[in-house]
Amino acid sequence: MTDVLFTHSYFLRFDPKEFRAMMPYPPLGTLYAAACTREAGFTVSLFDSMFAESASDISGHLAAQRPRAVVMYDDDFNYLTKMCLTRMRHAAFEMSELARNAECAVIVHGSDASDHCAEYLAHGADYVIIGEGEQTLVELLNLLLSGKGRAADIPGLAYMQGNEVVRTEARRVLKDLDSLPFPARDLLDIGQYREAWTKRHGYYSLNIVTTRGCPFHCNWCAKPIYGQVYNCRSPQSVVAEMRFLKETLNPDHIWFCDDIFGLKPGWVAEFRDEVLRQEALIPFKCLARVDLLLKGNTVSDLREAGCRTVWVGAESGSQKILDAMDKGTTVDQIYEASRLLTRHGIGVGFFLQYGYPGELQDDIALTMKMVRDCSPDEIGISVSYPLPGTPFYDSVRLQLGEKQNWVDSQDLAMMFQGTYTPAFYRILHKVTHKKFRLWKVTELLRNVLGHRPVPPLNIRSLAAAMYHWFTLPLYEARLGYLSRTRRATALAPRRLRRRNHRRHTMTAG
């Protein structure tokens, strides 16, 4: 028998796009919560849903562990969890109800639960933890398992009282992140992660987080857990964890899954020095802002510390759209940061976002031009996705229909009245990827002709390039047709109102 069974609601199999990519990372948020709970004196176990077949798989763990409490603690550091996908929500509901039927106290934490407390409480959860969760969780477990305190006195909780949802006062976030224990990775079946990575990619990657929160104001970015604050671990603590992983799990690669890596002035340089001093160098990728990459020797420091790839939120090649998003960066900075990273031998990844209100064909063309000119090594494409608590959500709220979340990460549904139809953006997604791949092949051939170093060619990549070359005109033709329906689609509500007005006038006459 164990005190607490931890789990989370991200099932890789329920997300076809990510299942094909097969790049699974352990649920760090869940493992931090488990480590803090164990440090507080409770016994803990884990049902890691990452590789599970279905939500009902938790039943075996409930029977074997007979926990007193089940904590469904979603990973605050996984952007897929922040997207609040409905397949994962339904899985969470099923696991909550199974845990309740097993007579366990059920505690839930995560972005989606924070936005939809009442729904989770109606599907088996006794408590929803809102905001940063470790301290709240330990206090709540002391109450439930030891009878110490009252729920009303614990900050950061939501629960049912009669027919009403009660929320306690908000909890202040933890400032000293070094005080947290390392994530409880010993609870994982780490062999599953290692096998998945090496079988598909030939190397093995693990994740680390160095920060919590983000101080910037992009108006589409949801921050239901940490709000607008930003706190950072010391370089010494981060490198100590890297050293520990190197000695115990020996990953080939690290993903720093922070919203922004190295935001604090001087942090990256100190991190580099500490990595070299402790001989803890592991190749890594991270996420950064283009304006911060241009400060001082940040890029060269990243390279010396082991950075191999930097992903940036480029979003759009149109300054008009970046300004509308309150992004706080410029297109010129995107170009300059790309050149600087490439010059230092660091790969570049672009996150692109289509469909933001006001985006027209000229803006899309500028984004395409930016991708071609900057020649990033990888791209990720999404469409604007309104999440509760953001200014963007508030601006389009009246346009939202019954569907307000994607089913999975490849859904790409436009949930508000965009400039073009949802079909347009799905085809645009394909066209951008096809053009990007053809541009990369063209660049490769130019390097071959210019006798410059190139990665090894293989038949599969050349066959894919030929396929994209043949099919691109068909997709572009489809895209052109869908773009011409924009005005008819945009005017449809107005025409409908005029038609109804005429009918009403005729009837009154």
N, C-alpha and C positions, 0 to 999 in steps of 0.2 A: 504493500500500500504506500502511495506517495501523497504528499500534501497537495502539490499543484502539478497538473498536466498542462504544459504550454503547447499552443499550436498557432497557426496563422491561416489566412484564407486564400493564399495565392497557390493555385494548382497549375503547374506548367502545362498540363494536358488540356486545360480549358482555354488556353490561349494559343490557337493554331500557329500564328506568326512566330511567337517566341518558342514554341515547341519545335518548329522547323529550324530556327536559329540555334537552338540548344546551347545557350550560354547561361546556365543557371548559377545564381549566386545565393549563398546562405542568407536567411532572413536576419540580418544584423539586429534590427530593432527587437525582435523576439528574443534573440540570444542575450542582448543587453539586459532585458527585463528578467530573464531567467537567472542570469548571473547575480543581479541585485537581490532577487528573491532568495537565492541560495545563500548569499552572504548574510542575509537577515536571519538565517537559521531554519528555513523551510526546506523540505526535500522536494526536488523537482525532477520532472521527466519531460520528454518532447515527442509530439507527433508532428513531424515535418511533412507538411502537405505538398511540398514542392514536386515530388515524384509520385505522389499517390494517384491511384486510379479514380477515386471518387470521394466525396465527403463522408460517405458511410464507412470508409476505412478507419475512421477514428474509433469505431465501436470496439475493435479488438484491443486498442490501447485503453479504453475505458474499462473493459472487462479485466485486463491484465494488471493495470496499475491501480484501479479502484481509487482514483483521486478524490480528495475532498473538494477541490475547486478546479475548474477548467478555465484557463486564461487564453483567450483568442487575441493575441497581441500582434497586429499586423506590422509589417516592416516600414517604419517611417522613412527609411532611406532608399526605398525602391520606388522609382518614378511610376512603375506599373501599378503599384498599390495606390499611389496618390491619384491615379486616374479614375478610381472608383468604378471598376468594371462590374457589370451586373451579374455575370457568371460567377464571379468571386463572392459577390454579396449573397447570392442564393446559396452558395456553398457554406458561407458563414452562418446563414439562417439554419441550414440543415444540421450543421455541427452543434450549434447552440441548443437546438431542440433535442438532439441525441444526448447531449451532456445533461440537460435538464431532466430528461427521462431517466438518466442514470443517477439522479438525486445528487448532482453536483451543483455547487454554487458556480454561476457562469458570469465571467467578467470579460468585457470586450474593449479593445482599444484600436483605433486606427482613423485614418482620414475619413473614410466613408461612414464609419460609426459616429464620428463627431458631427457629420453633416446630417445624419438620419437617425438620431438617438431613438426616437419613438418607434421606428420600424424594427430596430434591433431589440429593443426592450419587449416588443410584441412577439418576437420570434425566439424567446427562450433566454435572453440575457437578463441577468439580475441587475447588473451595473454596467454603465459605459464610462470609461475613463476618457476625459477630454483634456487635450493639451499634453505636455510632456508627462510620461506616465510612470516612470520607475518608482518615484517616491510615493505617489498616490497609490500605486499597486501594493507596495509593502504595507502602508498604513491600512488599506482596506483588508488585506489578508490577515493582519493582526486583529482586526475587528471580527472578521468572519470565522477565523480558525482559533483565535485565542480569546475572543470576547472582550477585546480592549477598545473602548471608544464608541463613537456614534458616527454613522454615515454622514449625517448633516454637518459634522465638524471637519470632515475631510475635504480639502479643496480639490477641484477638478473632477467631480463626479456628476453623473446623471442617473436617476433611478425613478421607478414608479412609486407614487404614493397615492393610493386610491386609483383614480382614473387620470391623474395628472403626472406629467414628467417634471421632476424636481431637479434643478441644477444647483450645485453648491458653488461657492465663489471660485473664481479662476485661481489656478496655482501659478506662482512665479516660476520661471524656468531656472534650471540649474546653471550657475555661472562657472563653477569649477568642474569642468568635464574630466579633468585628470583624476578626480576622486572616484570615478566610476570604475568598477572592475572590467577587465577585458571580456568581450562577449563569450558566452559559454559554448564555444565551438565543440567541446568534448561531448556534448549531447547529440551532435550530428552523426549520421552515417556518412562520414566525409568521403568514403570510397565511392559512393554514388556520384558525388560532384566531380571527383577526379576522373572517374571512368567516362562520364558524359562529356567532359571537356576534351580529354585526350583522344577519345574515339572520333569526335567530330572535328577538332581543331588542331590536334597534335601537341597541345600544351594545356596547362592547368592553371586556372586563375581563381583567386580569392578576393574578397572585398574588405576594405577598411574605411571607416569614416573618421574624419578629423574635426568636423564642425557640426553645429546644429543651427539651423535657421539661415536666413538671408536678409540683408538690410535693404535690398533694392526694391523698386516699386513697379516692376512689370505688371500691368493691370490685368493680365490673364492668369497670373501665377497664384494658385491657391496655397495658403499657409495656415491650415487649420490646427496644426500641432504646436509650432513654435512662434507663430505670429511674425512680426517684423523684426524680432531681435536676432542677434548673431553672436554665438559664442564659439570659442576655438580651443582645442586641446593644444598643449605645448608640443613643440617638435620633439622634445625628449620622450614624452609619453608615446607619441605616434611611432617613433623609430624603435622604441622598446618593444612595441607590439609587432612591428615588422621583424625584429630580431627573433622574437618568440616564435612567430610563424615560420621563419626560416629554419629554426632548430627543430620544430615539432611537425609541421605539416608540409614544409618545403614546396611552396607553390612556385610555378615558373613565372608568374605574373600577378600583379595587384591592380585592382580597380579601386581608386579612391572615389567613392560614390557621393561626395559632398555636392551640394548645389553649386558651390563655388570653392575651388581649391586655392588656398594660399591668399585669401583676401587681406589678412592683417599685414600691415607694412613690415617688411623685414622677415616675415615668417618663412618664406621659401628659401632664402639664403641661409637662415639658421637650420632649417630642415636639411638642406644639402650638406652643411657642415656635420650635422649629427649623423646622417646616413653614412658618410665617409668615415667618421670617427668610430662608429660602432660596427663598421663593416657589414651593414645591413642592406646593401643595395639589392633591390629586386626590380626588374623592369615593370613600369606601371603606366596606366592611362588615368586621366583626370578630366574634370570639367572646369572651364574657366571663362571669364569675361574678356572680350577682346581689348577693352580699354585697360584692364589691369595687366595684361600680358605686355603692354607697351611701356610699362614703368620700369626704369632702371635695368637691371640685368636679370629680370625674372625668367625669361626664356632660357638663357644660358644656364642659370641656376637649376631650372627644371631638368634640363638635359643632363647635367652633371649628377643630379640626384637619381637618375634612372628613368626619367620620363621618356616614353616612346610615342604616345599619342595624346593630343589634347582635343577634346570636343568643346566647341563653342556654340552658344545660342545665337547663330547668325540671324535666323528667323526670316529675314527678307532682304532683298537687294534694293528695296525702295526706302529712301529716307523718310518719305511721307508715312509709310506704314510703321517703321520703327518709332517715329515720334508719336503716332497714334497709340502705340502699345505702351508708351512711357518707358521704353527700353533703356534710354540713357546712353546709348552707344550710337556710333555713326557707321555708315557704309565704308567710308575711308578707313576707319579703324579695323574693320573686318579684313579689308584688302591688306593693310599693313601688317596686321597680326599673322595672317596666313603666310605672307612672304617671310616674316621673321622666323616663324616656326619651321618652315621648310628649309630655310638657310641653316638652321641649327640641327637639321636631321630629325625633326619631330613630326610625326604624322598629324594630319589635320582632319577633324571630323566636324561637319556642319549639321546642326539641327535647323531644319527649315519648317516654316509654318505658313500654310496657305489659308485663304478664306477669311482673313481678318476684315471686319467691316470697312468698306471704302476701297478695298483692293480691286483694281481693274486690270485689263490686259497689259497695259504699260508697266504696271507694278510687277506682274508675273514675269514679263519679259526681262525686267531688271534683275529679278532673282535668278532667272536662268543665266543671264549674262554673268552675274557674280559667281555662280557655280563654275561656269566655263573658264572665266578669267582666273579665279583663285585656285582651281583644280584641287579641291580637297581630296583626301584619300578615301573618305567615307562620307555618306550623307544619311540622315534620318529625316523622314518627311511626315508631317502630321497636318491636320487642319485645325483651325481655332476651335477650342473645346471649352465651353463655359462651365466653370465649377463654382459652387456656392461660396460666398464670402469674398468674391473678387469684384472689382469695379466693372470688369468686362461682363460678368454674369448679370450684374445689376442693370447694365445698359441694354441687354438683350432679353431680360427675363420675361417680358410680356410676349415675346415671340416664341418662347419655348412651348413645345407640345407635351404629350404624355411621356415620350422618351427623352430623358435628360441625362443619360449616361450611355457610354458605349458598351456593347456586349463583351467585346474583347478588343485587343489593341490594334487590330486591323480593320475595325468597323468603319472608321473615317466618316461617320454620318455627320452631316451639318444639322445641328439641332436648333438653329435659328435661321432667319431669312437671309441667306448669304447673297452675294452678288450673282452667283451662278447656282445651278442645281447641284445636288449631292453627286449625281452621276458625273458631272463635269470634273469635280475635284478628285473622284476616284480615278478617272482617266488621266487627269493631270499628274497624279501621283505616279502612274505607270510611265507616262511620257518623260517625266523628269528623270526617273531612274534609268530608262533606256538611253536617253541622251547622255546622262552622266557616264554610263558604262562605255558608250561609244567614244565619248571624249577621252576617257582614260586609255582606251585601246589606241586611239589616234596619237595621243601623247607618247605612248609606249613605242609605237612604230617610228615616230620622229626621233626618239632617243636611240633606237636601233640604227637608223640611218645616219645619225650623227655620232655613232660609235661611243655613246654614253652608257654607263652602267644601267642595266634593267633587271627586274626580277625575272626568274625563270618562267618561260611560257609553257602552257600545257594545252592539250587538244580540247579539253573541256571549256576553258576560258575563251578560246578562239571560236568554238562552236556557238557559245552563248553570244559572242559579239556578232556573229553572222545572223543569228536569230533576231537579235535586236535591230540589226541593220535592215532586215527584210520586213519586220513587223512595225517598225516605228512609223512609216507613212500611213499605215492603216489607223493607228492610234491617233496620229495628228489630225487625220481627216475627221475622225470621230470627235476629237476635242474641238475642232473648228465648228462642226455642226452644233455641238452642245453650247458653245459660246454664243452662237447666233440665236439661241432660244432664251438667252438671258433677259432681254428686254420684255419678251412676252411673259416670262415667268414673273419678273419684277412687277409688271403692270397688271397681272392677273387679279390681285385683290381689288385694285382700283376699278377695273372693268366690271368685276362682280358687283361692286357697290353701285356703279352706274346702272347696271342692268336691273338690280333690285329696286333702285330708285324709280326707274322707268315703269317697272311693273306696278310699284306702289302707286305711282301717279295715275296710271291707266285704270287701276282698280278703284281709286278714289274718285276718278272722273266718271 
